[in-house]
Amino acid sequence: MKVMEIRDKFAVDCLQLVERPDQVPGPGQVVLKMRAFSVNYRDLLVVNGVGRWKPPLGRVPVSDGVGIVVATGNGVSRVKVGDRVAPIFYPNWLDGRVAGGKMGQALGGAAADGVLAEYTLFDDVSLVHVPAHLTDEEAATLPCAGVTAWSAVIALGDIRPGDSVVVLGTGGVSIFALQFARFLGARVIVTSSSDQKLVRAKELGAAEVINYKTDPDWPKAVMELTEDIGADYVVDTVGGLKEAIAAVRLGGTVALVRLLIGVTSEVDLVAFMGKCARVEAVDVGSREMFEAMNKAIAFHAMRPVVDRVFGFSELREALNYLREARHFGKVCLRA
């Protein structure tokens, strides 16, 4: 079977399509024929060998995909041949809160191979059925970006109708966060450097938008839009905690989701304490959260936003497209 590997050294240009032996399921295991994949900013960190995301060479990248069950081992009860399912990001985090034993073996990174292969092998407990109304590409966006946004906005957010929620950017997690916050009746404020993307955000339900290129002091703009109170909730997909804290209200919450501008951030501790704010780091979520999210997506007939679809062997092009921040929503690959 064909798989994509990081070969020779860590760089997008060193991705290579290779052959591996076919997968055979053991007890409790399932073989999937993969149908579609989606890429995340984390995949760039993995492929480039950055920090804690650096894998051994030969790693199969990409954590998010959807496939059809084509073979099962003895004792499999959660799925059957023909089912369309997605592997969860953390195979051992089935339910409950975070814990050491649950957070290992994240797919497509330092600890385990990812899903960019013709066929993949998983324990049946780490698989989730995806909503029937979604295309394969739409379903492939759910395991990391979708669950991360669900965890930030729904599982941890305590957001109520009428609350103001700031979403930074218009990438995959951000657009999911906008859509989920709208489920709750929140007033969503979206930031971007592109007026064209902000128009699309308003079409998805954003109440207000801020172009941080033409209005770089976006926290001040948030204060003006909220009558100098500040946002109830900020979904920080950038990693600029100082600005996120400046934008949040007294007693509000910042969900730290991504590190797009670096692995460190300056924080004004006096301002932070003065806000009596809470910062919650979000690292994807559990199978239980994934399943709850899928029920909500099916109920609302929500569709993830897919910006562009590349071919199976075009991961290099897809990652470069992602790195250039040309996308709105998710970037996908088709098997």
MARBA-650428 format. One record per residue: residue number from 1; z, x, y of N, C-alpha, C in turn. Coordinates in steps of 0.001 Angstrom, whole numbers, always signed. Layout:
N
    i       nZ       nX       nY      caZ      caX      caY       cZ       cX       cY
  NUM        Z        X        Y        Z        X        Y        Z        X        Y
...
//
This chain:
335
    i       nZ       nX       nY      caZ      caX      caY       cZ       cX       cY
    1       +0     +842    -1189       +0       +0       +0       +0     +880    +1242
    2     -529     +343    +2348     -590    +1079    +3608     +695     +869    +4403
    3    +1206    +1954    +4983    +2354    +1902    +5886    +2077    +2818    +7068
    4    +2733    +2545    +8178    +2654    +3423    +9339    +3884    +4328    +9342
    5    +3676    +5628    +9536    +4780    +6586    +9563    +4726    +7427   +10831
    6    +5906    +7925   +11216    +6007    +8941   +12260    +5846   +10293   +11562
    7    +4753   +10991   +11824    +4420   +12211   +11090    +4495   +13440   +11982
    8    +4867   +14576   +11394    +4790   +15912   +12004    +5779   +16137   +13132
    9    +5775   +15273   +14137    +6732   +15393   +15233    +6904   +14032   +15896
   10    +7851   +13964   +16834    +8158   +12689   +17476    +7278   +12490   +18705
   11    +6337   +11587   +18578    +5435   +11249   +19685    +4578   +10075   +19253
   12    +4185    +9271   +20210    +3333    +8126   +19907    +2038    +8583   +19245
   13    +1540    +9738   +19644     +279   +10242   +19094     +410   +10724   +17651
   14    +1648   +10824   +17138    +1851   +11319   +15772    +2063   +10192   +14759
   15    +1820    +8965   +15159    +1854    +7857   +14213     +636    +7933   +13299
   16     +862    +7723   +12015     -232    +7888   +11060     -143    +6844    +9958
   17    -1280    +6299    +9585    -1367    +5347    +8488    -1452    +6119    +7171
   18     -538    +5831    +6231     -489    +6552    +4957     -348    +5558    +3814
   19     -481    +6048    +2595     -310    +5233    +1391    +1046    +5496     +765
   20    +1709    +4431     +327    +2950    +4532     -438    +2821    +3664    -1686
   21    +3665    +3913    -2701    +3620    +3074    -3913    +3956    +1625    -3586
   22    +3407     +714    -4380    +3714     -706    -4206    +5190     -971    -4474
   23    +5716    -2017    -3833    +7120    -2391    -3967    +7333    -3267    -5197
   24    +8457    -3043    -5905    +8838    -3855    -7065   +10248    -4369    -6834
   25   +10465    -5694    -6853   +11802    -6215    -6545   +12780    -6034    -7693
   26   +13999    -5627    -7363   +15084    -5592    -8327   +15932    -6845    -8188
   27   +17080    -6890    -8835   +17958    -8069    -8728   +18325    -8369    -7278
   28   +18154    -9624    -6889   +18499   -10050    -5540   +17525    -9615    -4476
   29   +16401    -9020    -4871   +15444    -8501    -3896   +14159    -9330    -3836
   30   +13456    -9169    -2728   +12260    -9951    -2443   +11183    -9030    -1874
   31    +9949    -9219    -2298    +8817    -8517    -1708    +8090    -9468     -757
   32    +7832    -8973     +451    +7094    -9744    +1445    +5729    -9129    +1681
   33    +4714    -9961    +1770    +3422    -9530    +2299    +3464    -9809    +3790
   34    +3476    -8755    +4598    +3680    -8918    +6029    +2452    -9534    +6694
   35    +2728   -10407    +7663    +1653   -11137    +8351    +1506   -10717    +9817
   36    +2619   -10427   +10472    +2570   -10071   +11889    +3834    -9302   +12255
   37    +3765    -8601   +13392    +4861    -7755   +13857    +4950    -7872   +15378
   38    +6114    -7557   +15930    +6204    -7430   +17387    +6919    -6126   +17708
   39    +6598    -5562   +18860    +7172    -4277   +19246    +8183    -4469   +20367
   40    +9156    -3567   +20388   +10226    -3589   +21375   +10321    -2226   +22052
   41   +10996    -2185   +23197   +11208     -908   +23884   +11922      +80   +22977
   42   +12808     -411   +22121   +13501     +456   +21161   +12514    +1227   +20298
   43   +11380     +626   +19958   +10401    +1315   +19122    +9859    +2564   +19813
   44    +9737    +2525   +21119    +9341    +3724   +21859   +10396    +4817   +21725
   45   +11664    +4453   +21805   +12744    +5432   +21665   +12743    +6044   +20266
   46   +12512    +5221   +19262   +12474    +5702   +17876   +11304    +6654   +17671
   47   +10113    +6237   +18056    +8910    +7038   +17839    +8979    +8357   +18602
   48    +9621    +8339   +19778    +9752    +9559   +20567   +11000   +10372   +20223
   49   +11799    +9900   +19260   +12964   +10652   +18800   +14045   +10826   +19837
   50   +14384    +9759   +20549   +15340    +9826   +21646   +16748    +9464   +21174
   51   +17720   +10336   +21444   +19135   +10051   +21266   +19495    +9492   +19903
   52   +20328    +8464   +19901   +20831    +7901   +18646   +19758    +7146   +17870
   53   +18589    +6965   +18491   +17504    +6259   +17811   +16604    +7215   +17012
   54   +16844    +8526   +17120   +15980    +9513   +16468   +16086    +9415   +14952
   55   +14970    +9146   +14266   +14984    +9021   +12811   +14515   +10318   +12153
   56   +14601   +10425   +10837   +13929   +11529   +10160   +12414   +11331   +10218
   57   +11673   +12425   +10191   +10216   +12304   +10138    +9801   +11598    +8851
   58    +8720   +10860    +8938    +8291   +10039    +7821    +8808    +8612    +7888
   59    +9563    +8316    +8934   +10127    +6970    +9086    +9020    +5947    +9365
   60    +9151    +4783    +8767    +8312    +3629    +9102    +8965    +2922   +10288
   61    +8277    +2825   +11434    +8889    +2201   +12606    +8709     +692   +12640
   62    +9250      +82   +13675    +9147    -1347   +14033   +10143    -2186   +13222
   63   +10983    -2901   +13949   +12044    -3693   +13313   +11670    -5152   +13109
   64   +10661    -5644   +13830   +10418    -7092   +13882    +9108    -7482   +13210
   65    +9196    -8388   +12262    +7995    -8869   +11606    +8249   -10141   +10832
   66    +7184   -10743   +10365    +7278   -11949    +9556    +6310   -11804    +8383
   67    +6714   -12324    +7233    +5861   -12206    +6063    +6048   -13371    +5107
   68    +5238   -13354    +4052    +5274   -14382    +3024    +5885   -13782    +1758
   69    +6806   -14494    +1139    +7411   -14043     -109    +6350   -14079    -1211
   70    +6116   -12907    -1844    +5110   -12841    -2908    +5719   -12473    -4260
   71    +6966   -12005    -4277    +7627   -11689    -5547    +9132   -11682    -5331
   72    +9875   -12095    -6367   +11333   -12110    -6285   +11929   -11501    -7550
   73   +13094   -10896    -7394   +13826   -10372    -8535   +14794   -11399    -9082
   74   +15511   -11036   -10116   +16507   -11929   -10710   +17614   -12234    -9706
   75   +18098   -13458    -9736   +19237   -13834    -8914   +18923   -14210    -7490
   76   +17658   -14253    -7126   +17288   -14653    -5767   +17386   -16173    -5636
   77   +18120   -16643    -4626   +18328   -18085    -4476   +18011   -18600    -3079
   78   +17962   -17720    -2082   +17764   -18181     -704   +16304   -18454     -363
   79   +15392   -17797    -1073   +13974   -17962     -769   +13193   -18090    -2067
   80   +11937   -18520    -1941   +11059   -18627    -3110    +9671   -18133    -2732
   81    +8846   -17874    -3730    +7487   -17410    -3485    +6749   -18427    -2614
   82    +6075   -17923    -1594    +5350   -18780     -661    +6074   -19059     +632
   83    +7390   -18809     +679    +8151   -19040    +1908    +7749   -18021    +2981
   84    +7766   -18467    +4235    +7517   -17559    +5365    +8860   -17210    +5996
   85    +9172   -15918    +6029   +10498   -15482    +6443   +10397   -14235    +7309
   86   +11499   -13944    +7987   +11611   -12721    +8782   +12872   -11970    +8363
   87   +12805   -10646    +8224   +14016    -9863    +7966   +14878    -9800    +9222
   88   +16187    -9792    +9063   +17084    -9678   +10204   +17203    -8213   +10618
   89   +17492    -7975   +11877   +17531    -6621   +12438   +18608    -5765   +11772
   90   +19820    -6324   +11641   +20920    -5653   +10944   +21086    -6321    +9588
   91   +20580    -5731    +8502   +20588    -6412    +7201   +21973    -6797    +6685
   92   +23025    -6128    +7186   +24379    -6411    +6697   +25195    -7308    +7628
   93   +24640    -7663    +8783   +25374    -8521    +9719   +24940    -9966    +9470
   94   +25650   -10602    +8560   +25278   -11956    +8164   +25931   -13014    +9045
   95   +27190   -12784    +9421   +27885   -13761   +10260   +29077   -13088   +10918
   96   +29786   -13861   +11740   +30982   -13348   +12394   +30667   -12368   +13514
   97   +31725   -11748   +14033   +31594   -10813   +15139   +31202    -9432   +14642
   98   +30910    -8545   +15582   +30503    -7193   +15221   +31625    -6473   +14473
   99   +31239    -5603   +13556   +32179    -4776   +12795   +31397    -3604   +12230
  100   +32104    -2505   +11962   +31445    -1283   +11539   +30528    -1445   +10351
  101   +30979    -2141    +9333   +30170    -2291    +8131   +28940    -3150    +8317
  102   +28914    -3925    +9400   +27786    -4835    +9631   +26666    -4189   +10448
  103   +26975    -3126   +11176   +26056    -2611   +12180   +25227    -1418   +11704
  104   +25345    -1065   +10434   +24534      +17    +9916   +23183     -479    +9431
  105   +22307     +463    +9122   +21009     +177    +8488   +20071     -661    +9343
  106   +20160     -535   +10665   +19226    -1259   +11528   +17794     -864   +11184
  107   +16926    -1838   +11099   +15558    -1598   +10648   +14767     -758   +11650
  108   +13921     +128   +11103   +12962     +844   +11913   +13547    +1848   +12882
  109   +14713    +2424   +12527   +15337    +3390   +13423   +15882    +4584   +12673
  110   +17018    +5090   +13134   +17598    +6298   +12546   +18038    +6099   +11109
  111   +18441    +4871   +10741   +19091    +4658    +9448   +18192    +4095    +8363
  112   +17126    +3409    +8707   +16337    +2719    +7685   +14899    +2525    +8151
  113   +13996    +2422    +7166   +12599    +2129    +7474   +12459     +763    +8126
  114   +11377     +622    +8879   +11059     -650    +9488   +10075    -1447    +8662
  115    +9331    -2300    +9330    +8526    -3303    +8632    +7023    -3111    +8765
  116    +6574    -2046    +9440    +5141    -1900    +9671    +4449    -1360    +8416
  117    +4299    -2254    +7464    +3716    -1945    +6158    +3019    -3192    +5635
  118    +2114    -2985    +4686    +1452    -4143    +4071    +2455    -5006    +3318
  119    +3379    -4349    +2620    +4416    -5045    +1848    +5763    -4408    +2157
  120    +6828    -5220    +2169    +8176    -4722    +2401    +9121    -5289    +1339
  121   +10249    -4616    +1140   +11239    -5005     +140   +12583    -5210     +813
  122   +13192    -6399     +595   +14474    -6712    +1211   +15367    -7482     +250
  123   +16686    -7370     +454   +17622    -8271     -210   +17411    -9675     +342
  124   +17495   -10669     -515   +17210   -12028      -30   +18207   -12502    +1011
  125   +19442   -11956     +996   +20440   -12394    +1976   +20093   -11956    +3390
  126   +19179   -11002    +3538   +18830   -10506    +4868   +17552   -11139    +5414
  127   +17150   -12268    +4818   +15927   -12947    +5252   +16238   -14317    +5839
  128   +15435   -14724    +6804   +15628   -15999    +7504   +14295   -16739    +7565
  129   +14304   -18018    +7213   +13101   -18839    +7381   +12828   -19039    +8870
  130   +11553   -18992    +9244   +11192   -19117   +10659   +10634   -20513   +10925
  131   +10717   -20989   +12179   +10263   -22346   +12495    +8804   -22574   +12118
  132    +8537   -23710   +11514    +7204   -23994   +10966    +6143   -24137   +12039
  133    +6514   -24550   +13261    +5505   -24808   +14290    +4994   -23537   +14969
  134    +5617   -22389   +14674    +5231   -21141   +15332    +4093   -20448   +14584
  135    +3226   -19779   +15322    +2248   -18900   +14696    +2974   -17686   +14114
  136    +2275   -16912   +13286    +2890   -15714   +12732    +3322   -14748   +13831
  137    +2470   -14582   +14827    +2813   -13654   +15914    +4031   -14160   +16687
  138    +4074   -15442   +16972    +5240   -16001   +17675    +6507   -15817   +16854
  139    +6423   -16072   +15562    +7590   -15924   +14695    +8049   -14473   +14610
  140    +7105   -13529   +14702    +7448   -12113   +14604    +8230   -11613   +15809
  141    +8265   -12375   +16892    +9002   -11944   +18084   +10499   -12226   +17995
  142   +10923   -12955   +16978   +12280   -13493   +16962   +13395   -12510   +16567
  143   +13227   -11628   +15576   +14384   -10904   +15029   +15174   -10068   +16015
  144   +14516    -9360   +16936   +15256    -8519   +17875   +15324    -9155   +19257
  145   +14178    -9349   +19896   +14170    -9884   +21258   +14748   -11295   +21315
  146   +14317   -12148   +20392   +14811   -13516   +20398   +16307   -13594   +20146
  147   +16768   -12922   +19102   +18194   -12986   +18756   +19048   -12311   +19828
  148   +18545   -11229   +20427   +19291   -10572   +21509   +19499   -11527   +22676
  149   +18435   -12202   +23081   +18555   -13153   +24191   +19458   -14316   +23821
  150   +19344   -14807   +22591   +20214   -15890   +22127   +21673   -15452   +22159
  151   +21935   -14263   +21665   +23294   -13734   +21663   +23839   -13630   +23082
  152   +23015   -13124   +24007   +23459   -12934   +25383   +23690   -14249   +26109
  153   +22770   -15188   +25938   +22804   -16413   +26746   +23604   -17528   +26082
  154   +23438   -17694   +24784   +24047   -18835   +24092   +25356   -18451   +23413
  155   +25320   -17447   +22540   +26507   -17110   +21749   +27637   -16566   +22605
  156   +27317   -15802   +23643   +28349   -15162   +24454   +28434   -15725   +25869
  157   +27453   -16516   +26277   +27301   -16826   +27686   +28249   -17844   +28279
  158   +28649   -18862   +27544   +29453   -19958   +28091   +28821   -20504   +29372
  159   +27495   -20677   +29328   +26752   -21161   +30489   +26698   -22682   +30454
  160   +26899   -23289   +31607   +26941   -24743   +31702   +25823   -25254   +32604
  161   +25458   -26529   +32479   +24402   -27067   +33338   +24695   -26818   +34810
  162   +23673   -26347   +35524   +23830   -26062   +36947   +24262   -24652   +37259
  163   +24749   -23891   +36268   +25121   -22499   +36509   +23886   -21685   +36883
  164   +24091   -20674   +37704   +22991   -19789   +38099   +22962   -18576   +37180
  165   +21788   -18306   +36641   +21591   -17197   +35713   +20469   -16318   +36246
  166   +20769   -15037   +36445   +19757   -14073   +36880   +19215   -13345   +35656
  167   +17907   -13298   +35541   +17232   -12590   +34451   +16372   -11498   +35073
  168   +16611   -10253   +34673   +15881    -9130   +35253   +14608    -8858   +34463
  169   +13479    -8944   +35129   +12205    -8614   +34503   +11589    -9770   +33746
  170   +10404    -9478   +33176    +9643   -10506   +32463    +9142    -9995   +31122
  171    +9889    -9063   +30517    +9579    -8609   +29174   +10072    -9599   +28133
  172   +10053    -9166   +26872   +10359   -10078   +25778   +11729   -10713   +25841
  173   +12787    -9897   +25952   +14148   -10435   +26006   +14323   -11307   +27238
  174   +13786   -10865   +28354   +13952   -11606   +29608   +13338   -12999   +29533
  175   +12133   -13103   +28981   +11487   -14409   +28904   +12214   -15312   +27912
  176   +12672   -14757   +26790   +13508   -15554   +25892   +14766   -16036   +26617
  177   +15407   -15151   +27389   +16630   -15533   +28110   +16352   -16657   +29090
  178   +15219   -16600   +29782   +14817   -17689   +30678   +14675   -18994   +29903
  179   +13996   -18944   +28781   +13768   -20168   +28005   +15073   -20729   +27451
  180   +15950   -19869   +26952   +17213   -20347   +26385   +18148   -20874   +27479
  181   +18173   -20217   +28630   +19021   -20697   +29723   +18568   -22073   +30200
  182   +17262   -22312   +30129   +16753   -23628   +30484   +17204   -24687   +29476
  183   +17364   -24314   +28208   +17931   -25253   +27228   +19253   -25814   +27730
  184   +20038   -24956   +28412   +21390   -25312   +28833   +21429   -25990   +30195
  185   +20266   -26138   +30832   +20225   -26751   +32150   +20631   -25811   +33261
  186   +20515   -24509   +33035   +20895   -23535   +34050   +19811   -23386   +35109
  187   +20215   -22949   +36271   +19302   -22595   +37351   +18986   -21104   +37200
  188   +17765   -20776   +36819   +17418   -19402   +36472   +16676   -18737   +37629
  189   +17137   -17530   +37952   +16512   -16687   +38972   +15927   -15478   +38258
  190   +14636   -15238   +38426   +13943   -14154   +37722   +13479   -13108   +38720
  191   +13646   -11825   +38367   +13144   -10735   +39192   +11959   -10061   +38509
  192   +11059    -9531   +39320    +9919    -8763   +38810    +9293    -8018   +39978
  193    +8486    -7002   +39690    +7734    -6311   +40732    +6337    -6900   +40900
  194    +6024    -7928   +40108    +4689    -8520   +40113    +4744    -9982   +40529
  195    +4074   -10317   +41627    +4015   -11715   +42058    +3321   -12581   +41015
  196    +2318   -12029   +40346    +1600   -12785   +39320    +2533   -13158   +38173
  197    +3366   -12210   +37743    +4317   -12505   +36679    +5378   -13505   +37136
  198    +5761   -13433   +38402    +6753   -14376   +38916    +6197   -15797   +38960
  199    +4919   -15930   +39237    +4288   -17256   +39179    +4388   -17815   +37770
  200    +4129   -16977   +36779    +4216   -17416   +35386    +5656   -17763   +35013
  201    +6629   -17008   +35549    +8035   -17313   +35280    +8408   -18690   +35828
  202    +7893   -19034   +36992    +8170   -20355   +37558    +7541   -21445   +36706
  203    +6375   -21161   +36143    +5735   -22137   +35259    +6572   -22394   +34004
  204    +7375   -21395   +33596    +8253   -21546   +32436    +9601   -22163   +32796
  205    +9824   -22413   +34084   +11054   -23100   +34470   +11987   -22336   +35372
  206   +11625   -21116   +35793   +12482   -20397   +36739   +12591   -21197   +38036
  207   +13819   -21342   +38526   +14028   -22097   +39766   +13710   -21260   +40989
  208   +14040   -19967   +40927   +13804   -19055   +42037   +13301   -17730   +41476
  209   +12553   -16995   +42286   +12051   -15688   +41870   +12238   -14689   +43003
  210   +12388   -13417   +42618   +12566   -12335   +43584   +11655   -11179   +43176
  211   +10820   -10726   +44101   +10005    -9537   +43869   +10819    -8336   +44350
  212   +11336    -7535   +43422   +12213    -6428   +43804   +11448    -5234   +44382
  213   +10120    -5299   +44322    +9313    -4253   +44965    +9227    -4501   +46462
  214    +8994    -5741   +46839    +8931    -6089   +48262   +10309    -6399   +48825
  215   +11271    -6687   +47955   +12649    -6986   +48370   +13596    -6165   +47489
  216   +13673    -4833   +47722   +14419    -3956   +46816   +15908    -4258   +46723
  217   +16492    -4849   +47748   +17910    -5220   +47668   +18020    -6602   +47029
  218   +17614    -6667   +45746   +17584    -7969   +45075   +18974    -8585   +44896
  219   +20065    -7792   +44734   +21379    -8453   +44676   +21694    -9244   +45955
  220   +21290    -8698   +47106   +21493    -9430   +48365   +20683   -10720   +48356
  221   +19451   -10650   +47824   +18628   -11854   +47735   +19271   -12896   +46829
  222   +19898   -12436   +45733   +20619   -13357   +44851   +21765   -14017   +45588
  223   +22509   -13243   +46376   +23617   -13807   +47141   +23120   -14877   +48113
  224   +21988   -14610   +48756   +21439   -15591   +49695   +21012   -16867   +48983
  225   +20461   -16718   +47776   +20009   -17888   +47019   +21176   -18702   +46458
  226   +22348   -18092   +46397   +23525   -18774   +45831   +24599   -19020   +46893
  227   +24175   -19085   +48150   +25083   -19380   +49276   +26227   -18379   +49334
  228   +25893   -17087   +49116   +26837   -15962   +49183   +27947   -16041   +48136
  229   +27712   -16799   +47084   +28689   -16877   +45995   +28371   -15845   +44924
  230   +27111   -15674   +44601   +26694   -14794   +43512   +26350   -15602   +42271
  231   +25656   -14959   +41355   +25239   -15627   +40120   +26406   -15768   +39159
  232   +26407   -16851   +38417   +27426   -17020   +37373   +27227   -16008   +36246
  233   +25967   -15653   +36001   +25648   -14840   +34827   +24426   -13990   +35141
  234   +24475   -12725   +34771   +23336   -11824   +34948   +22976   -11224   +33600
  235   +21727   -11387   +33197   +21225   -10753   +31975   +20535    -9461   +32395
  236   +21230    -8333   +32188   +20752    -7037   +32649   +19926    -6373   +31557
  237   +18620    -6486   +31658   +17720    -5865   +30697   +17232    -4510   +31190
  238   +17833    -4007   +32253   +17393    -2758   +32877   +18413    -1634   +32679
  239   +19684    -1943   +32838   +20727     -932   +32737   +21265     -486   +34082
  240   +20930    -1216   +35153   +21451     -906   +36483   +22710    -1704   +36760
  241   +23795    -1311   +36137   +25024    -2102   +36208   +25536    -2275   +37638
  242   +25369    -1249   +38461   +25857    -1345   +39831   +25233    -2541   +40542
  243   +23915    -2704   +40393   +23221    -3814   +41039   +23571    -5148   +40389
  244   +23689    -5152   +39059   +24029    -6399   +38363   +25397    -6897   +38783
  245   +26363    -5985   +38925   +27710    -6374   +39351   +27679    -6874   +40796
  246   +26848    -6259   +41624   +26735    -6712   +43009   +26184    -8123   +43101
  247   +25386    -8519   +42114   +24750    -9836   +42155   +25599   -10940   +41547
  248   +26603   -10591   +40749   +27376   -11598   +40029   +28514   -12127   +40902
  249   +28947   -13328   +40632   +30027   -13941   +41423   +31386   -13433   +40977
  250   +32410   -13784   +41724   +33794   -13517   +41308   +34050   -14177   +39953
  251   +34518   -13402   +39004   +34801   -13944   +37684   +33579   -14189   +36835
  252   +32414   -13730   +37293   +31183   -13936   +36541   +31017   -12929   +35415
  253   +29878   -12996   +34757   +29624   -12173   +33574   +28274   -11483   +33676
  254   +28245   -10214   +33259   +27000    -9464   +33120   +26806    -9159   +31638
  255   +25673    -9553   +31088   +25315    -9202   +29717   +24410    -7979   +29777
  256   +24903    -6845   +29287   +24121    -5605   +29289   +23302    -5558   +28007
  257   +21981    -5644   +28161   +21099    -5827   +27016   +20212    -4619   +26753
  258   +19710    -3970   +27785   +18741    -2899   +27617   +19038    -1727   +28550
  259   +18411     -575   +28268   +18637     +659   +29019   +17298    +1226   +29499
  260   +16536     +430   +30202   +15183     +836   +30574   +15153    +1982   +31565
  261   +16190    +2143   +32394   +16157    +3184   +33425   +17011    +4392   +33055
  262   +17462    +4475   +31807   +18242    +5635   +31394   +19467    +5236   +30598
  263   +20150    +6266   +30049   +21296    +6003   +29172   +22622    +6103   +29909
  264   +22596    +6349   +31215   +23816    +6327   +32024   +23557    +5454   +33250
  265   +24649    +4965   +33848   +24520    +4114   +35029   +25715    +4320   +35940
  266   +25438    +4405   +37232   +26508    +4509   +38219   +27134    +3134   +38425
  267   +28476    +3096   +38430   +29185    +1838   +38638   +30219    +2031   +39743
  268   +30205    +1157   +40722   +31212    +1149   +41777   +32428     +411   +41231
  269   +33431    +1166   +40780   +34577     +552   +40114   +35389     -328   +41061
  270   +35427      +28   +42336   +36150     -809   +43298   +35480    -2180   +43407
  271   +34148    -2158   +43525   +33416    -3423   +43602   +33550    -4210   +42304
  272   +33503    -3511   +41173   +33632    -4163   +39873   +34983    -4861   +39744
  273   +36050    -4128   +40076   +37379    -4731   +39997   +37529    -5867   +41003
  274   +36918    -5694   +42174   +36994    -6745   +43185   +36313    -8021   +42750
  275   +35310    -7898   +41888   +34617    -9081   +41372   +35381    -9735   +40217
  276   +36348    -9015   +39620   +37033    -9524   +38420   +36004    -9987   +37386
  277   +34913    -9235   +37311   +33798    -9620   +36458   +33971    -9058   +35053
  278   +33197    -9606   +34136   +33190    -9150   +32746   +31808    -8611   +32424
  279   +31759    -7427   +31804   +30506    -6860   +31315   +30547    -6880   +29792
  280   +29569    -7508   +29189   +29502    -7634   +27728   +28230    -6954   +27249
  281   +28394    -5923   +26405   +27235    -5276   +25807   +26729    -6131   +24645
  282   +25414    -6282   +24555   +24809    -7126   +23531   +23874    -6277   +22688
  283   +24094    -6265   +21382   +23248    -5493   +20468   +22730    -6419   +19375
  284   +21679    -7149   +19701   +21016    -8107   +18820   +22045    -9150   +18344
  285   +22154    -9427   +17047   +23058   -10467   +16579   +22972   -10619   +15073
  286   +23620   -11624   +14561   +23775   -11818   +13119   +22727   -12771   +12550
  287   +22687   -12859   +11227   +21830   -13847   +10562   +22228   -15259   +10973
  288   +23505   -15498   +11093   +24007   -16808   +11505   +23455   -17192   +12879
  289   +23446   -16245   +13820   +22884   -16505   +15146   +21383   -16769   +15062
  290   +20696   -15990   +14242   +19247   -16144   +14056   +18941   -17558   +13564
  291   +19682   -18032   +12593   +19436   -19356   +12040   +19750   -20460   +13049
  292   +20821   -20280   +13828   +21142   -21259   +14865   +20048   -21293   +15930
  293   +19568   -20122   +16305   +18479   -20039   +17282   +17237   -20766   +16774
  294   +16896   -20556   +15513   +15700   -21192   +14961   +15794   -22714   +14996
  295   +16989   -23252   +14739   +17170   -24698   +14822   +16897   -25205   +16235
  296   +17397   -24463   +17229   +17182   -24868   +18623   +15715   -24756   +19008
  297   +15062   -23685   +18577   +13636   -23503   +18877   +12822   -24644   +18267
  298   +13140   -25003   +17020   +12424   -26096   +16362   +12692   -27429   +17066
  299   +13948   -27669   +17442   +14312   -28938   +18094   +13581   -29105   +19421
  300   +13528   -28016   +20204   +12888   -28075   +21519   +11381   -27813   +21449
  301   +10862   -27552   +20251    +9450   -27185   +20077    +9063   -26041   +21012
  302    +9997   -25120   +21204    +9779   -23980   +22082    +8813   -22981   +21447
  303    +8012   -22345   +22271    +7091   -21331   +21778    +7376   -20013   +22492
  304    +7676   -18948   +21743    +7795   -17625   +22372    +6501   -17259   +23078
  305    +6617   -16461   +24122    +5440   -16069   +24907    +4900   -14755   +24354
  306    +3690   -14804   +23829    +3015   -13615   +23302    +1955   -13197   +24307
  307    +2077   -11988   +24818    +1160   -11498   +25845     -154   -11008   +25254
  308      -50   -10180   +24203    -1260    -9576   +23641    -1012    -9223   +22181
  309    -2052    -9303   +21363    -1964    -9003   +19932    -2906    -7846   +19599
  310    -2353    -6785   +18999    -3128    -5639   +18549    -3288    -5700   +17029
  311    -4136    -4837   +16492    -4312    -4754   +15054    -3210    -3944   +14388
  312    -3116    -4052   +13068    -2076    -3380   +12282    -2018    -1885   +12571
  313    -3166    -1237   +12684    -3216     +217   +12867    -3162     +640   +14332
  314    -2951     -325   +15239    -2991      -25   +16669    -1608      +51   +17310
  315     -607     +527   +16560     +733     +642   +17127     +742    +1584   +18323
  316       -8    +2665   +18238      -70    +3612   +19356     -511    +2905   +20634
  317    -1575    +2131   +20552    -2080    +1415   +21723    -1080     +365   +22203
  318     -429     -314   +21258     +546    -1343   +21626    +1745     -738   +22348
  319    +2228     +414   +21872    +3376    +1055   +22509    +3021    +1589   +23887
  320    +1837    +2120   +24041    +1414    +2585   +25368    +1293    +1414   +26331
  321     +784     +300   +25854     +684     -910   +26680    +2076    -1380   +27100
  322    +3028    -1323   +26146    +4408    -1711   +26444    +5030     -750   +27456
  323    +4816     +545   +27253    +5396    +1563   +28137    +4906    +1399   +29579
  324    +3681     +974   +29733    +3113     +784   +31071    +3591     -506   +31731
  325    +4391    -1298   +31016    +4980    -2547   +31548    +3916    -3509   +32053
  326    +2821    -3571   +31328    +1739    -4481   +31707    +1939    -5877   +31106
  327    +2910    -6026   +30247    +3058    -7247   +29468    +3949    -8274   +30166
  328    +3757    -9521   +29781    +4625   -10637   +30156    +5030   -11294   +28845
  329    +6299   -11187   +28478    +6713   -11671   +27161    +6566   -10576   +26132
  330    +6019   -10909   +24970    +6014    -9988   +23824    +4626    -9425   +23510
  331    +4641    -8217   +22955    +3443    -7549   +22460    +3520    -7529   +20942
  332    +2450    -7942   +20296    +2474    -8123   +18837    +1363    -7340   +18143
  333    +1510    -7231   +16824     +498    -6658   +15946     +193    -7680   +14854
  334    -1056    -7699   +14412    -1457    -8602   +13341    -1739    -7798   +12090
  335    -1197    -8215   +10959    -1415    -7505    +9696    -2860    -7614    +9260
//
